[in-house]
């Protein structure tokens, strides 16, 4: 694990607080690491993978709203 650089976001889903934080890379030439965590689990991914995941979630939200006819 790299050293925490900063908290990026904190929000609640289904009663669980979710924290998204940026960490320094583990290796000298490595990419920054993102942790998405609650009090019971932690998901770790690279900076690039985090943006791929976030983009996928936003596209899925948009598609769901189109399919359901929501604003």
C-alpha positions in Angstrom: 0.0 0.0 0.0 1.1 3.5 -0.8 0.9 6.4 1.6 -2.4 8.3 1.5 -2.2 11.6 -0.4 -5.7 13.0 0.0 -9.4 12.1 0.4 -11.2 12.5 -2.9 -14.8 11.8 -1.8 -16.9 10.6 1.1 -20.5 9.6 0.7 -23.1 7.2 2.0 -24.8 4.3 0.2 -27.3 2.0 2.0 -26.2 3.2 5.4 -22.5 2.6 4.7 -20.0 5.4 4.5 -17.8 5.1 1.5 -14.4 6.8 1.3 -12.4 7.3 -1.9 -8.8 8.2 -1.3 -5.7 8.8 -3.4 -2.4 7.1 -2.5 1.1 7.4 -3.6 2.3 4.5 -5.8 3.9 1.5 -4.1 6.8 1.5 -6.4 9.0 4.5 -7.5 7.8 4.5 -11.1 4.3 3.2 -10.5 0.9 4.9 -11.0 -1.1 6.5 -8.2 -3.4 4.1 -6.4 -7.1 4.7 -5.6 -8.7 3.1 -2.5 -12.5 2.8 -2.4 -13.3 1.6 1.1 -15.9 1.2 3.9 -15.3 0.0 7.4 -15.5 -3.6 6.2 -13.9 -3.7 2.8 -11.4 -2.0 0.5 -11.2 -2.0 -3.3 -7.8 -0.9 -4.7 -7.1 0.1 -8.3 -4.8 2.2 -10.4 -5.6 5.8 -11.3 -6.4 4.8 -14.9 -8.6 1.8 -13.8 -10.5 4.1 -11.5 -11.4 6.5 -14.3 -12.4 3.5 -16.5 -14.7 2.2 -13.7 -16.1 5.7 -13.0 -16.8 6.3 -16.7 -18.5 2.9 -17.0 -20.8 3.7 -14.0 -21.7 7.1 -15.4 -22.6 5.6 -18.9 -24.7 2.9 -17.2 -26.6 5.6 -15.2 -27.3 7.5 -18.3 -28.4 4.4 -20.2 -30.7 3.4 -17.3 -32.3 6.8 -17.3 -32.9 6.7 -21.0 -34.4 3.2 -20.8 -36.6 4.1 -17.9 -37.6 7.5 -19.3 -36.2 9.4 -16.3 -34.7 12.8 -16.3 
